[in-house]
Every structure is written in structure tokens, then in C-alpha cells.
Amino acid sequence: MRAKWMGPAAPVAPVVPAGLGLRLGLGLLLGLGLVAGCGTERVPVVPVAVKAPVKVARCVLKFPDVRAGDAARARLQRDISRYVRGRPGRVVYGVQDLVSGVQFGKGEHDHDMITASGAKVDILAALLLQRSGGLDEGERDLAARMIKESDNSAADALWSRVGGGEALSGFYRRVGLRETTPGPSKYWGGTKTSPADRIRLLKALIKGGKGLSAADRRLVLGLMEQVQKDQAWGVSAAARPGDRVALKNGWTPRPFIHNTWAVTSYGRVTGPGRDLLLSVQTDQQPGEGTGIQTIEGVARMVGTRLDDLAPTITRPCPTNPIP
């Protein structure tokens, strides 16, 4: 007799000891969950914010190029000398930049140059040095007229109040102006000086240390910055657009010196990268205008080429600096 096909045999459940059934069941469920997670269905991707690359500044070192600076200064001095030789009269000048340390000049220690109204700054500084309590209202008005307008009557009054030439001689000794001599008697305009001493005076007003208080120095330099427009010629030609200028000019006919003129200008020009002190003095000029043109010619050459006088060399920083 042939046996009948009865279909696949039903699976026989294994006999599980009591207490293990629940644990095995949970294990099977977890296993099925893990297997399901490994299927072909893709897991959603969560976007992550990515920062832009940071630019790292290149490290460089700068060194003064002394040789190139010396060569540039020599060229400038030659060019100024060539320019001055083509101008009438005598011309001397002094230059010092407090930022770069550049310093040079021609005849800067010639101390027989008439300063004329340039001496008005001396009068005011000497008076301030005497008055520890500051100036009274009338004296402040005279000082403003004397510097801003170059008022001679105001200068006469303050020259008298300060004590004339004798008092100015003491002032010059105190601040170290060894190349300046006050005018005789009441003639303050006859004060003789040098470009080097004009620069020393400017440094005393800027840096102090000669008995002048910070408030006194601000007063003098502030008035020198407010010189009226028609008298703001001279060393101001060295200024770039936006630079600040504090100056005092002097001009006077000299009828006993072949009917010539003495014309002078000194001051401070400040701006980005520079603090320039400049004094240009002339005499034996055929006229005031000729002296002004000469002074501005020298000042313009200095101002235009000053940055070339302190060049630098750039080098990358060492990769393994010594500790």
C-alpha cells in the first residue's frame, strides 16, 4: 500500500524550560529589530553646519633698510642743494621726524638768521614759564593776537611784561637754545636764531621737560595751529591732505642790507606715520614773495619724499623660533 502525501510536517516547538521563555522571546524580538534595521531602506541624513575655512594671517617681520634710507636722504639733500643754488639769497634749513628718527639739514647751526615774528612764540613760552598760575584774561587775548594774527602791538606788550631781552636770555638758557640771541632793547624782531634751535624749541613744546606745563604747551601749539589763513604759508607746504600743521612765520625788510628781506618759517606737521619738525630760514631775499616761494619749495620736497627716507625690509617669521 502506497503512503499518502500529507504535506510538510508542522514545526515542533522546542521544549523550553520554565522561566527561559520570556527572556528568549525578548531576545528574538530584538534580533528581528536589528535585522530589519540592516535592510535596503536608507536612513535619513541630518545636515551638519560646516564652518568656512579660517584665513591665517601671514607672519612677517620688518627691519629698517638703513642703506636704502641713507641713499634716499643723500639724493634728497643733493636735490634740495641744487634747488637752493638756483634761488636768490641765503637759505638754511633743518629737518627732524620724531616717528622715523630721520634728521638732516644744511646750515642748520647758522645762528645769525633774523627770525622776525618767529620770536613771538619765544615771548609767549617765556611768559608762561614765569607764570605758574597761567595767564590772566588780558594776557591770553594778547597771546592769541600775537600768534594767530602776528600782531606787533601785542608782541610789544608781552615783550615788556616778560622782561625784555634779559628775560629771554634766561629762557633760552633754561630750554637749551644755545644758538638764539634776543633782539636788542625793545626790538624783539631782531632776535637771531638757527634752524636747529627752532627745532629744539618745537621739541620742548611737544615733549616738555623744560619747566613748561602740559597746559602751557597745549596753549602755544594750539595757537600755532590757528594762524590765520593768509599767514599759513611756509613749512605748511610739507603737509599731505589731512595733516595737521602748527607753525609761526617771520618776515621783515632789511633796508640796511641792500634793501633785502629776511623770511622764515618753522613748525610741526603731523599725520599718519609722521611727526615732522621743519625750519627753513632765508635772508638777502629780493622780496617777501621770493622768500616764501623758496621756503615752500624746500618744504614741499621734504614732505613729498619723507617716507622714502625710512624704508623697511620684509622677511617671513622663522618657522621654528628659538625659545
Secondary structure, DSSP 8 states (H G I E B T S, - for coil): -------S---------TTTHHHHHHHHHHHHHHHHHTSS-------------------EEEEE-HHHHHHHHHHHHHHHHHHHHTSSSEEEEEEEETTT--EEEESTT---EE-GGGGHHHHHHHHHHH-TT---HHHHHHHHHHHHS--HHHHHHHHHHHTHHHHHHHHHHHHT-TT-B--STT-GGG-EE-HHHHHHHHHHHHH--SS--HHHHHHHHHHHTT--GGG--SGGGG--TT-EEEEEEEEEEETTTTTEEEEEEEEEEEETTEEEEEEEEEEEESSHHHHHHHHHHHHHHHHHHGGGGS-EEEEE--SS---
